[in-house]
Amino acid sequence: MVAVGRNGPLAALDIGTTKVCCFVARQDAGALRVTGIGHQVSHGLRAGAITDMEAAEESIRAAVDAAERMAGETIREVVVSLSGGQPVSHTVGVEVAIAGHEVGDSDLRRVMDQARARQEPGDREVIHALPVGYTIDGSRGIRDPRGMYGERLGVNMHVVTAQTGALRNLAICIERCHLQVADIAVAPYVSGLACLVEDEMDLGVTVIEMGGGTTSLAIFYDGAVVHTDVIPIGGTHVTSDIARGLATTTAHAERLKTLYGSAIPSPSDEKELVDVPLIGEQDDDVANHVPRSMLVGIVKPRIEETLELVRDRLITSGLEKAAGRRVVLTGGASQLAGVRELAARMLDKQVRLGKPIRIKGLADATGGPAFAACAGLLSYATMEQRDATPRRLRDESAATGTFGRLGRWLKQNF
């Protein structure tokens, strides 16, 4: 993880299907203050995964350059969000013998090694390995066991993995922009870090990140994230439905969705007409007026389908009760009119829109739900470790070969 006390700037890079956003920040009296912001239309991505390396590289370069110019800084490494690569979440239970001695970093490292050893072989890589609760000799509810004594140390580890190919493509694309990847985090997790208050994290809450190409969710309980999932449907699917249904261009469909779209019908929709330019029509005088009810009739079924899939994933996870009755919506697609009301009705929960609350210096235009993931990356990079697995331990546990053990011995003894 990026060091908290370093003198250089912190940089967060949110690479989404519809936009690329970069925040540059510095420490200001113990808090983070954003000094540079850059965001560009995203090209070369589909469902959060890179499909055109050159187009994605140009979008990243443009966003980073704009943030650097505004901040007057040159950044060398970034913390990156991940929405593609088909992230999969599961919990791994591990227990090791500690023979009555004091729990230290070496014991936590052994736990990490065993958790990694239980991963299924294949083309997947661990993104997060986060403890959701420790036990010592059967005693539960321990958040940090270091310094405690016992015979057996147990931990339930929330492990998030993603496809190795998608991660490599993302890293290579960023390296081609002359940047280093300091860390990677899944989008709904960091969105929760940006928007949730402590009580919500403790009592149980579901964060639904409604992006352009994907809709992802994260369940927080007892102060930690306990489940994440991704659905390959987002705001661009609504735009595509409008473009096909009304025979207009994608650009005009996006404009219609933003200005007139809604997930909740109203009595005046039949009377209100909207102007829909047809594909290929060069003459602006050719009028094509359709009732707003037709537009709402296209938007609502797609939003309902997305929320139904979210509800099914929550039930399948078995953590619906732990998730409580609170839902926080983030992401650009959550700003569509009527989405919050429809989500409250379909999920039978209390729903609010999430905005970044822990970052200073954000203007109104960049302080909404669409920028929650980027702001959350800064919080993720500088947050105090609530769990007992610093990035240092994760990196050391990954170095399991002969040279890794030799390097670890040299670090400990010299």
Contacts in CASP RR format, 6 or more apart in sequence:
PFRMAT RR
TARGET T0000
AUTHOR 0000-0000-0000
METHOD contacts of the structure
MODEL  1
MVAVGRNGPLAALDIGTTKVCCFVARQDAGALRVTGIGHQVSHGLRAGAI
TDMEAAEESIRAAVDAAERMAGETIREVVVSLSGGQPVSHTVGVEVAIAG
HEVGDSDLRRVMDQARARQEPGDREVIHALPVGYTIDGSRGIRDPRGMYG
ERLGVNMHVVTAQTGALRNLAICIERCHLQVADIAVAPYVSGLACLVEDE
MDLGVTVIEMGGGTTSLAIFYDGAVVHTDVIPIGGTHVTSDIARGLATTT
AHAERLKTLYGSAIPSPSDEKELVDVPLIGEQDDDVANHVPRSMLVGIVK
PRIEETLELVRDRLITSGLEKAAGRRVVLTGGASQLAGVRELAARMLDKQ
VRLGKPIRIKGLADATGGPAFAACAGLLSYATMEQRDATPRRLRDESAAT
GTFGRLGRWLKQNF
1 182 0 8 1.000
1 183 0 8 1.000
1 380 0 8 1.000
1 381 0 8 1.000
1 390 0 8 1.000
1 391 0 8 1.000
2 10 0 8 1.000
2 77 0 8 1.000
2 79 0 8 1.000
2 182 0 8 1.000
2 183 0 8 1.000
2 381 0 8 1.000
2 382 0 8 1.000
4 27 0 8 1.000
4 382 0 8 1.000
5 27 0 8 1.000
8 26 0 8 1.000
8 73 0 8 1.000
9 24 0 8 1.000
9 25 0 8 1.000
9 26 0 8 1.000
9 35 0 8 1.000
9 71 0 8 1.000
9 73 0 8 1.000
9 75 0 8 1.000
10 24 0 8 1.000
10 25 0 8 1.000
10 26 0 8 1.000
10 32 0 8 1.000
10 79 0 8 1.000
10 378 0 8 1.000
10 381 0 8 1.000
10 382 0 8 1.000
11 22 0 8 1.000
11 23 0 8 1.000
11 24 0 8 1.000
11 25 0 8 1.000
11 64 0 8 1.000
11 67 0 8 1.000
11 75 0 8 1.000
11 77 0 8 1.000
11 78 0 8 1.000
11 79 0 8 1.000
12 22 0 8 1.000
12 23 0 8 1.000
12 25 0 8 1.000
12 78 0 8 1.000
12 79 0 8 1.000
12 80 0 8 1.000
12 81 0 8 1.000
12 374 0 8 1.000
12 375 0 8 1.000
12 376 0 8 1.000
12 377 0 8 1.000
12 378 0 8 1.000
12 381 0 8 1.000
13 20 0 8 1.000
13 21 0 8 1.000
13 22 0 8 1.000
13 60 0 8 1.000
13 63 0 8 1.000
13 64 0 8 1.000
13 78 0 8 1.000
13 79 0 8 1.000
13 80 0 8 1.000
13 81 0 8 1.000
13 174 0 8 1.000
13 179 0 8 1.000
13 374 0 8 1.000
13 377 0 8 1.000
14 20 0 8 1.000
14 21 0 8 1.000
14 22 0 8 1.000
14 80 0 8 1.000
14 81 0 8 1.000
14 187 0 8 1.000
14 371 0 8 1.000
14 373 0 8 1.000
14 374 0 8 1.000
14 377 0 8 1.000
15 42 0 8 1.000
15 45 0 8 1.000
15 48 0 8 1.000
15 56 0 8 1.000
15 60 0 8 1.000
15 80 0 8 1.000
15 81 0 8 1.000
15 83 0 8 1.000
15 170 0 8 1.000
16 42 0 8 1.000
16 45 0 8 1.000
16 48 0 8 1.000
16 81 0 8 1.000
16 83 0 8 1.000
16 211 0 8 1.000
16 212 0 8 1.000
16 213 0 8 1.000
17 42 0 8 1.000
17 45 0 8 1.000
17 46 0 8 1.000
17 47 0 8 1.000
17 48 0 8 1.000
17 83 0 8 1.000
17 211 0 8 1.000
17 212 0 8 1.000
17 213 0 8 1.000
17 214 0 8 1.000
17 234 0 8 1.000
17 236 0 8 1.000
18 41 0 8 1.000
18 42 0 8 1.000
18 211 0 8 1.000
18 212 0 8 1.000
18 213 0 8 1.000
18 235 0 8 1.000
18 236 0 8 1.000
19 39 0 8 1.000
19 40 0 8 1.000
19 41 0 8 1.000
19 42 0 8 1.000
19 370 0 8 1.000
20 39 0 8 1.000
20 40 0 8 1.000
20 41 0 8 1.000
20 42 0 8 1.000
20 59 0 8 1.000
20 60 0 8 1.000
20 62 0 8 1.000
20 63 0 8 1.000
21 37 0 8 1.000
21 38 0 8 1.000
21 39 0 8 1.000
21 63 0 8 1.000
21 366 0 8 1.000
21 371 0 8 1.000
21 374 0 8 1.000
22 36 0 8 1.000
22 37 0 8 1.000
22 38 0 8 1.000
22 39 0 8 1.000
22 63 0 8 1.000
22 64 0 8 1.000
22 66 0 8 1.000
22 67 0 8 1.000
22 78 0 8 1.000
22 374 0 8 1.000
23 34 0 8 1.000
23 36 0 8 1.000
23 37 0 8 1.000
23 38 0 8 1.000
23 67 0 8 1.000
23 359 0 8 1.000
23 371 0 8 1.000
23 374 0 8 1.000
23 375 0 8 1.000
23 377 0 8 1.000
23 378 0 8 1.000
24 34 0 8 1.000
24 35 0 8 1.000
24 36 0 8 1.000
24 37 0 8 1.000
24 67 0 8 1.000
24 68 0 8 1.000
24 70 0 8 1.000
24 71 0 8 1.000
24 73 0 8 1.000
24 75 0 8 1.000
25 32 0 8 1.000
25 33 0 8 1.000
25 34 0 8 1.000
25 35 0 8 1.000
25 36 0 8 1.000
25 359 0 8 1.000
25 378 0 8 1.000
26 32 0 8 1.000
26 33 0 8 1.000
26 35 0 8 1.000
27 33 0 8 1.000
27 382 0 8 1.000
28 360 0 8 1.000
31 358 0 8 1.000
31 360 0 8 1.000
32 358 0 8 1.000
32 359 0 8 1.000
32 360 0 8 1.000
32 378 0 8 1.000
32 379 0 8 1.000
32 382 0 8 1.000
33 359 0 8 1.000
33 360 0 8 1.000
33 361 0 8 1.000
34 359 0 8 1.000
34 360 0 8 1.000
34 361 0 8 1.000
34 362 0 8 1.000
34 375 0 8 1.000
34 378 0 8 1.000
35 70 0 8 1.000
35 71 0 8 1.000
35 72 0 8 1.000
35 73 0 8 1.000
36 67 0 8 1.000
36 68 0 8 1.000
36 70 0 8 1.000
36 71 0 8 1.000
36 72 0 8 1.000
36 73 0 8 1.000
37 66 0 8 1.000
37 67 0 8 1.000
37 70 0 8 1.000
37 362 0 8 1.000
37 363 0 8 1.000
37 366 0 8 1.000
38 63 0 8 1.000
38 64 0 8 1.000
38 66 0 8 1.000
38 67 0 8 1.000
38 70 0 8 1.000
39 63 0 8 1.000
39 66 0 8 1.000
39 366 0 8 1.000
39 371 0 8 1.000
40 59 0 8 1.000
40 62 0 8 1.000
40 63 0 8 1.000
40 66 0 8 1.000
41 59 0 8 1.000
42 56 0 8 1.000
42 59 0 8 1.000
43 52 0 8 1.000
43 55 0 8 1.000
43 56 0 8 1.000
43 58 0 8 1.000
43 59 0 8 1.000
44 50 0 8 1.000
44 51 0 8 1.000
44 52 0 8 1.000
44 55 0 8 1.000
44 56 0 8 1.000
44 59 0 8 1.000
45 51 0 8 1.000
45 52 0 8 1.000
45 56 0 8 1.000
46 213 0 8 1.000
47 84 0 8 1.000
47 213 0 8 1.000
47 214 0 8 1.000
47 232 0 8 1.000
48 83 0 8 1.000
48 84 0 8 1.000
48 85 0 8 1.000
48 213 0 8 1.000
48 214 0 8 1.000
49 84 0 8 1.000
49 85 0 8 1.000
49 166 0 8 1.000
49 169 0 8 1.000
50 56 0 8 1.000
50 166 0 8 1.000
50 169 0 8 1.000
50 170 0 8 1.000
50 173 0 8 1.000
53 169 0 8 1.000
53 172 0 8 1.000
53 173 0 8 1.000
53 176 0 8 1.000
56 173 0 8 1.000
57 173 0 8 1.000
57 176 0 8 1.000
57 177 0 8 1.000
60 173 0 8 1.000
60 174 0 8 1.000
60 177 0 8 1.000
61 177 0 8 1.000
64 75 0 8 1.000
64 78 0 8 1.000
64 177 0 8 1.000
64 179 0 8 1.000
67 75 0 8 1.000
68 74 0 8 1.000
68 75 0 8 1.000
75 179 0 8 1.000
76 179 0 8 1.000
76 180 0 8 1.000
77 179 0 8 1.000
77 180 0 8 1.000
77 181 0 8 1.000
77 182 0 8 1.000
78 174 0 8 1.000
78 179 0 8 1.000
78 180 0 8 1.000
78 181 0 8 1.000
78 182 0 8 1.000
79 182 0 8 1.000
79 183 0 8 1.000
79 184 0 8 1.000
79 185 0 8 1.000
79 377 0 8 1.000
79 378 0 8 1.000
79 380 0 8 1.000
79 381 0 8 1.000
80 170 0 8 1.000
80 174 0 8 1.000
80 181 0 8 1.000
80 183 0 8 1.000
80 184 0 8 1.000
80 185 0 8 1.000
80 377 0 8 1.000
81 184 0 8 1.000
81 185 0 8 1.000
81 186 0 8 1.000
81 187 0 8 1.000
81 190 0 8 1.000
81 373 0 8 1.000
81 374 0 8 1.000
81 377 0 8 1.000
82 127 0 8 1.000
82 162 0 8 1.000
82 167 0 8 1.000
82 170 0 8 1.000
82 184 0 8 1.000
82 185 0 8 1.000
82 186 0 8 1.000
82 187 0 8 1.000
83 186 0 8 1.000
83 187 0 8 1.000
83 209 0 8 1.000
83 211 0 8 1.000
83 213 0 8 1.000
83 214 0 8 1.000
83 216 0 8 1.000
83 230 0 8 1.000
84 162 0 8 1.000
84 166 0 8 1.000
84 214 0 8 1.000
84 230 0 8 1.000
85 162 0 8 1.000
85 163 0 8 1.000
85 165 0 8 1.000
85 166 0 8 1.000
85 167 0 8 1.000
86 162 0 8 1.000
86 163 0 8 1.000
86 166 0 8 1.000
86 230 0 8 1.000
87 127 0 8 1.000
87 160 0 8 1.000
87 161 0 8 1.000
87 162 0 8 1.000
87 186 0 8 1.000
87 216 0 8 1.000
87 228 0 8 1.000
87 229 0 8 1.000
87 230 0 8 1.000
88 124 0 8 1.000
88 160 0 8 1.000
88 161 0 8 1.000
88 162 0 8 1.000
89 158 0 8 1.000
89 159 0 8 1.000
89 160 0 8 1.000
89 227 0 8 1.000
89 228 0 8 1.000
89 229 0 8 1.000
90 158 0 8 1.000
90 159 0 8 1.000
91 132 0 8 1.000
91 156 0 8 1.000
91 157 0 8 1.000
91 158 0 8 1.000
91 159 0 8 1.000
91 226 0 8 1.000
92 115 0 8 1.000
92 118 0 8 1.000
92 156 0 8 1.000
92 157 0 8 1.000
92 159 0 8 1.000
93 115 0 8 1.000
93 154 0 8 1.000
93 155 0 8 1.000
93 156 0 8 1.000
93 157 0 8 1.000
94 111 0 8 1.000
94 114 0 8 1.000
94 115 0 8 1.000
94 118 0 8 1.000
94 154 0 8 1.000
94 155 0 8 1.000
94 157 0 8 1.000
95 135 0 8 1.000
95 152 0 8 1.000
95 153 0 8 1.000
95 154 0 8 1.000
95 155 0 8 1.000
96 107 0 8 1.000
96 110 0 8 1.000
96 111 0 8 1.000
96 114 0 8 1.000
96 152 0 8 1.000
96 153 0 8 1.000
96 154 0 8 1.000
97 151 0 8 1.000
97 152 0 8 1.000
97 153 0 8 1.000
98 107 0 8 1.000
98 150 0 8 1.000
98 151 0 8 1.000
98 152 0 8 1.000
98 153 0 8 1.000
99 151 0 8 1.000
100 149 0 8 1.000
100 150 0 8 1.000
100 151 0 8 1.000
101 149 0 8 1.000
101 150 0 8 1.000
102 147 0 8 1.000
102 148 0 8 1.000
102 149 0 8 1.000
103 136 0 8 1.000
103 145 0 8 1.000
103 146 0 8 1.000
103 147 0 8 1.000
103 148 0 8 1.000
103 149 0 8 1.000
103 150 0 8 1.000
103 153 0 8 1.000
104 146 0 8 1.000
104 147 0 8 1.000
105 146 0 8 1.000
105 393 0 8 1.000
107 145 0 8 1.000
107 153 0 8 1.000
108 145 0 8 1.000
108 146 0 8 1.000
108 388 0 8 1.000
108 389 0 8 1.000
108 393 0 8 1.000
109 393 0 8 1.000
109 396 0 8 1.000
109 397 0 8 1.000
111 153 0 8 1.000
111 154 0 8 1.000
111 155 0 8 1.000
111 157 0 8 1.000
112 129 0 8 1.000
112 389 0 8 1.000
112 393 0 8 1.000
112 394 0 8 1.000
112 397 0 8 1.000
113 397 0 8 1.000
113 400 0 8 1.000
115 129 0 8 1.000
115 155 0 8 1.000
115 157 0 8 1.000
115 159 0 8 1.000
116 126 0 8 1.000
116 129 0 8 1.000
116 397 0 8 1.000
116 398 0 8 1.000
119 126 0 8 1.000
119 159 0 8 1.000
119 161 0 8 1.000
123 163 0 8 1.000
123 164 0 8 1.000
123 165 0 8 1.000
124 161 0 8 1.000
124 162 0 8 1.000
124 163 0 8 1.000
124 164 0 8 1.000
125 161 0 8 1.000
125 162 0 8 1.000
125 163 0 8 1.000
125 164 0 8 1.000
125 167 0 8 1.000
126 159 0 8 1.000
126 160 0 8 1.000
126 161 0 8 1.000
127 160 0 8 1.000
127 161 0 8 1.000
127 162 0 8 1.000
127 167 0 8 1.000
127 184 0 8 1.000
127 185 0 8 1.000
127 186 0 8 1.000
128 158 0 8 1.000
128 159 0 8 1.000
128 160 0 8 1.000
128 185 0 8 1.000
128 186 0 8 1.000
128 189 0 8 1.000
128 225 0 8 1.000
129 157 0 8 1.000
129 158 0 8 1.000
129 159 0 8 1.000
129 160 0 8 1.000
129 389 0 8 1.000
129 394 0 8 1.000
130 157 0 8 1.000
130 158 0 8 1.000
130 159 0 8 1.000
130 160 0 8 1.000
130 224 0 8 1.000
130 225 0 8 1.000
130 387 0 8 1.000
130 389 0 8 1.000
131 155 0 8 1.000
131 156 0 8 1.000
131 157 0 8 1.000
131 158 0 8 1.000
131 224 0 8 1.000
131 387 0 8 1.000
131 388 0 8 1.000
131 389 0 8 1.000
132 156 0 8 1.000
132 157 0 8 1.000
132 158 0 8 1.000
132 221 0 8 1.000
132 222 0 8 1.000
132 224 0 8 1.000
132 225 0 8 1.000
132 226 0 8 1.000
133 140 0 8 1.000
133 141 0 8 1.000
133 142 0 8 1.000
133 143 0 8 1.000
133 155 0 8 1.000
133 156 0 8 1.000
133 222 0 8 1.000
133 224 0 8 1.000
134 141 0 8 1.000
134 142 0 8 1.000
134 143 0 8 1.000
134 144 0 8 1.000
134 145 0 8 1.000
134 153 0 8 1.000
134 154 0 8 1.000
134 155 0 8 1.000
134 388 0 8 1.000
135 141 0 8 1.000
135 142 0 8 1.000
135 153 0 8 1.000
135 154 0 8 1.000
135 155 0 8 1.000
136 142 0 8 1.000
136 145 0 8 1.000
136 148 0 8 1.000
136 149 0 8 1.000
136 150 0 8 1.000
136 152 0 8 1.000
136 153 0 8 1.000
136 154 0 8 1.000
137 150 0 8 1.000
137 151 0 8 1.000
137 152 0 8 1.000
138 152 0 8 1.000
138 154 0 8 1.000
142 148 0 8 1.000
143 386 0 8 1.000
143 387 0 8 1.000
143 388 0 8 1.000
144 387 0 8 1.000
144 388 0 8 1.000
145 153 0 8 1.000
145 388 0 8 1.000
146 388 0 8 1.000
158 224 0 8 1.000
158 225 0 8 1.000
158 226 0 8 1.000
158 227 0 8 1.000
160 186 0 8 1.000
160 189 0 8 1.000
160 228 0 8 1.000
162 186 0 8 1.000
167 184 0 8 1.000
170 181 0 8 1.000
170 184 0 8 1.000
171 181 0 8 1.000
174 180 0 8 1.000
174 181 0 8 1.000
175 181 0 8 1.000
182 381 0 8 1.000
183 380 0 8 1.000
183 381 0 8 1.000
183 391 0 8 1.000
185 377 0 8 1.000
185 380 0 8 1.000
186 216 0 8 1.000
186 218 0 8 1.000
186 228 0 8 1.000
187 209 0 8 1.000
187 216 0 8 1.000
187 373 0 8 1.000
188 207 0 8 1.000
188 208 0 8 1.000
188 209 0 8 1.000
188 216 0 8 1.000
188 217 0 8 1.000
188 218 0 8 1.000
188 228 0 8 1.000
188 330 0 8 1.000
189 207 0 8 1.000
189 218 0 8 1.000
189 225 0 8 1.000
189 228 0 8 1.000
189 380 0 8 1.000
190 373 0 8 1.000
190 376 0 8 1.000
190 377 0 8 1.000
190 379 0 8 1.000
190 380 0 8 1.000
191 207 0 8 1.000
191 209 0 8 1.000
191 218 0 8 1.000
191 330 0 8 1.000
191 331 0 8 1.000
191 372 0 8 1.000
191 373 0 8 1.000
191 376 0 8 1.000
192 207 0 8 1.000
192 218 0 8 1.000
192 220 0 8 1.000
192 328 0 8 1.000
192 330 0 8 1.000
192 372 0 8 1.000
192 376 0 8 1.000
193 358 0 8 1.000
193 376 0 8 1.000
193 379 0 8 1.000
193 380 0 8 1.000
193 383 0 8 1.000
194 330 0 8 1.000
194 356 0 8 1.000
194 357 0 8 1.000
194 358 0 8 1.000
194 359 0 8 1.000
194 372 0 8 1.000
194 373 0 8 1.000
194 375 0 8 1.000
194 376 0 8 1.000
194 379 0 8 1.000
195 207 0 8 1.000
195 328 0 8 1.000
195 330 0 8 1.000
195 354 0 8 1.000
195 355 0 8 1.000
195 356 0 8 1.000
195 357 0 8 1.000
195 369 0 8 1.000
195 372 0 8 1.000
196 205 0 8 1.000
196 207 0 8 1.000
196 220 0 8 1.000
196 328 0 8 1.000
197 357 0 8 1.000
198 223 0 8 1.000
200 220 0 8 1.000
200 326 0 8 1.000
200 328 0 8 1.000
201 220 0 8 1.000
201 221 0 8 1.000
201 222 0 8 1.000
201 223 0 8 1.000
201 224 0 8 1.000
202 221 0 8 1.000
202 222 0 8 1.000
202 223 0 8 1.000
203 221 0 8 1.000
203 324 0 8 1.000
203 326 0 8 1.000
204 219 0 8 1.000
204 220 0 8 1.000
204 221 0 8 1.000
204 222 0 8 1.000
204 322 0 8 1.000
204 323 0 8 1.000
204 324 0 8 1.000
204 326 0 8 1.000
205 219 0 8 1.000
205 220 0 8 1.000
205 323 0 8 1.000
205 324 0 8 1.000
205 326 0 8 1.000
205 327 0 8 1.000
205 328 0 8 1.000
206 217 0 8 1.000
206 218 0 8 1.000
206 219 0 8 1.000
206 220 0 8 1.000
206 314 0 8 1.000
206 323 0 8 1.000
206 324 0 8 1.000
206 326 0 8 1.000
206 327 0 8 1.000
206 328 0 8 1.000
206 349 0 8 1.000
207 217 0 8 1.000
207 218 0 8 1.000
207 219 0 8 1.000
207 220 0 8 1.000
207 327 0 8 1.000
207 328 0 8 1.000
207 330 0 8 1.000
208 215 0 8 1.000
208 216 0 8 1.000
208 217 0 8 1.000
208 310 0 8 1.000
208 327 0 8 1.000
208 328 0 8 1.000
208 329 0 8 1.000
208 330 0 8 1.000
208 334 0 8 1.000
208 343 0 8 1.000
209 215 0 8 1.000
209 216 0 8 1.000
209 217 0 8 1.000
209 218 0 8 1.000
209 330 0 8 1.000
209 331 0 8 1.000
209 372 0 8 1.000
209 373 0 8 1.000
210 234 0 8 1.000
210 235 0 8 1.000
210 306 0 8 1.000
210 329 0 8 1.000
210 330 0 8 1.000
210 331 0 8 1.000
210 332 0 8 1.000
210 333 0 8 1.000
210 334 0 8 1.000
210 339 0 8 1.000
211 234 0 8 1.000
211 235 0 8 1.000
211 331 0 8 1.000
211 332 0 8 1.000
211 333 0 8 1.000
212 234 0 8 1.000
212 235 0 8 1.000
212 236 0 8 1.000
212 332 0 8 1.000
212 333 0 8 1.000
213 232 0 8 1.000
213 233 0 8 1.000
213 234 0 8 1.000
213 235 0 8 1.000
213 236 0 8 1.000
213 237 0 8 1.000
214 230 0 8 1.000
214 231 0 8 1.000
214 232 0 8 1.000
214 233 0 8 1.000
214 234 0 8 1.000
215 230 0 8 1.000
215 231 0 8 1.000
215 233 0 8 1.000
215 234 0 8 1.000
215 306 0 8 1.000
215 309 0 8 1.000
215 310 0 8 1.000
215 333 0 8 1.000
216 228 0 8 1.000
216 229 0 8 1.000
216 230 0 8 1.000
216 231 0 8 1.000
217 228 0 8 1.000
217 229 0 8 1.000
217 230 0 8 1.000
217 231 0 8 1.000
217 310 0 8 1.000
217 313 0 8 1.000
217 314 0 8 1.000
218 225 0 8 1.000
218 227 0 8 1.000
218 228 0 8 1.000
219 225 0 8 1.000
219 226 0 8 1.000
219 227 0 8 1.000
219 228 0 8 1.000
219 314 0 8 1.000
219 317 0 8 1.000
219 319 0 8 1.000
219 322 0 8 1.000
219 323 0 8 1.000
220 226 0 8 1.000
221 319 0 8 1.000
221 322 0 8 1.000
221 323 0 8 1.000
223 386 0 8 1.000
224 386 0 8 1.000
224 387 0 8 1.000
226 319 0 8 1.000
226 322 0 8 1.000
227 317 0 8 1.000
227 319 0 8 1.000
229 313 0 8 1.000
229 317 0 8 1.000
231 306 0 8 1.000
231 309 0 8 1.000
231 310 0 8 1.000
231 313 0 8 1.000
233 302 0 8 1.000
233 305 0 8 1.000
233 306 0 8 1.000
233 309 0 8 1.000
234 306 0 8 1.000
234 333 0 8 1.000
235 332 0 8 1.000
235 333 0 8 1.000
235 336 0 8 1.000
237 302 0 8 1.000
238 257 0 8 1.000
238 298 0 8 1.000
238 299 0 8 1.000
238 302 0 8 1.000
238 303 0 8 1.000
238 333 0 8 1.000
238 336 0 8 1.000
239 250 0 8 1.000
239 253 0 8 1.000
239 254 0 8 1.000
239 257 0 8 1.000
240 250 0 8 1.000
240 253 0 8 1.000
241 298 0 8 1.000
241 299 0 8 1.000
241 302 0 8 1.000
242 248 0 8 1.000
242 253 0 8 1.000
242 256 0 8 1.000
242 257 0 8 1.000
242 295 0 8 1.000
242 298 0 8 1.000
242 299 0 8 1.000
243 249 0 8 1.000
243 250 0 8 1.000
243 252 0 8 1.000
243 253 0 8 1.000
245 298 0 8 1.000
246 253 0 8 1.000
246 256 0 8 1.000
246 276 0 8 1.000
246 290 0 8 1.000
246 294 0 8 1.000
246 295 0 8 1.000
246 298 0 8 1.000
247 276 0 8 1.000
247 278 0 8 1.000
247 279 0 8 1.000
248 256 0 8 1.000
248 276 0 8 1.000
248 277 0 8 1.000
248 278 0 8 1.000
248 279 0 8 1.000
249 277 0 8 1.000
249 279 0 8 1.000
252 276 0 8 1.000
252 277 0 8 1.000
256 274 0 8 1.000
256 276 0 8 1.000
256 295 0 8 1.000
257 295 0 8 1.000
257 299 0 8 1.000
257 336 0 8 1.000
260 274 0 8 1.000
260 292 0 8 1.000
260 295 0 8 1.000
261 292 0 8 1.000
261 295 0 8 1.000
261 296 0 8 1.000
261 299 0 8 1.000
261 336 0 8 1.000
261 337 0 8 1.000
262 296 0 8 1.000
262 299 0 8 1.000
262 300 0 8 1.000
262 336 0 8 1.000
262 337 0 8 1.000
262 338 0 8 1.000
263 296 0 8 1.000
263 299 0 8 1.000
263 300 0 8 1.000
263 303 0 8 1.000
263 304 0 8 1.000
263 336 0 8 1.000
263 337 0 8 1.000
263 338 0 8 1.000
263 339 0 8 1.000
263 341 0 8 1.000
263 342 0 8 1.000
264 296 0 8 1.000
264 300 0 8 1.000
264 337 0 8 1.000
264 338 0 8 1.000
264 341 0 8 1.000
264 342 0 8 1.000
265 293 0 8 1.000
265 296 0 8 1.000
265 297 0 8 1.000
265 300 0 8 1.000
266 296 0 8 1.000
268 292 0 8 1.000
269 291 0 8 1.000
269 292 0 8 1.000
269 293 0 8 1.000
269 296 0 8 1.000
270 291 0 8 1.000
270 292 0 8 1.000
270 293 0 8 1.000
271 291 0 8 1.000
272 291 0 8 1.000
272 292 0 8 1.000
273 289 0 8 1.000
273 290 0 8 1.000
273 291 0 8 1.000
273 292 0 8 1.000
274 289 0 8 1.000
274 290 0 8 1.000
274 291 0 8 1.000
274 292 0 8 1.000
274 295 0 8 1.000
275 287 0 8 1.000
275 288 0 8 1.000
275 289 0 8 1.000
276 288 0 8 1.000
276 289 0 8 1.000
276 290 0 8 1.000
277 284 0 8 1.000
277 288 0 8 1.000
278 286 0 8 1.000
278 288 0 8 1.000
281 288 0 8 1.000
299 336 0 8 1.000
300 342 0 8 1.000
303 336 0 8 1.000
303 339 0 8 1.000
303 342 0 8 1.000
304 342 0 8 1.000
304 346 0 8 1.000
307 342 0 8 1.000
307 343 0 8 1.000
307 346 0 8 1.000
307 347 0 8 1.000
308 346 0 8 1.000
310 347 0 8 1.000
311 346 0 8 1.000
311 347 0 8 1.000
314 320 0 8 1.000
314 323 0 8 1.000
314 347 0 8 1.000
324 349 0 8 1.000
325 348 0 8 1.000
325 349 0 8 1.000
325 350 0 8 1.000
326 349 0 8 1.000
326 350 0 8 1.000
326 352 0 8 1.000
327 343 0 8 1.000
327 344 0 8 1.000
327 347 0 8 1.000
327 349 0 8 1.000
327 350 0 8 1.000
327 351 0 8 1.000
327 352 0 8 1.000
328 351 0 8 1.000
328 352 0 8 1.000
328 353 0 8 1.000
328 354 0 8 1.000
329 339 0 8 1.000
329 340 0 8 1.000
329 343 0 8 1.000
329 351 0 8 1.000
329 352 0 8 1.000
329 353 0 8 1.000
329 354 0 8 1.000
329 369 0 8 1.000
330 353 0 8 1.000
330 354 0 8 1.000
330 369 0 8 1.000
330 372 0 8 1.000
330 373 0 8 1.000
331 369 0 8 1.000
331 370 0 8 1.000
331 372 0 8 1.000
331 373 0 8 1.000
332 369 0 8 1.000
332 370 0 8 1.000
333 339 0 8 1.000
334 340 0 8 1.000
334 353 0 8 1.000
334 354 0 8 1.000
334 369 0 8 1.000
335 353 0 8 1.000
335 368 0 8 1.000
335 369 0 8 1.000
335 370 0 8 1.000
340 351 0 8 1.000
340 352 0 8 1.000
340 353 0 8 1.000
341 351 0 8 1.000
343 349 0 8 1.000
343 351 0 8 1.000
344 350 0 8 1.000
344 351 0 8 1.000
353 368 0 8 1.000
353 369 0 8 1.000
354 368 0 8 1.000
354 369 0 8 1.000
354 372 0 8 1.000
355 367 0 8 1.000
355 368 0 8 1.000
355 369 0 8 1.000
355 372 0 8 1.000
356 362 0 8 1.000
356 367 0 8 1.000
356 368 0 8 1.000
356 371 0 8 1.000
356 372 0 8 1.000
356 375 0 8 1.000
356 376 0 8 1.000
358 375 0 8 1.000
358 376 0 8 1.000
358 379 0 8 1.000
359 375 0 8 1.000
359 376 0 8 1.000
359 378 0 8 1.000
359 379 0 8 1.000
362 371 0 8 1.000
362 375 0 8 1.000
367 375 0 8 1.000
396 408 0 8 1.000
399 405 0 8 1.000
399 407 0 8 1.000
399 408 0 8 1.000
END
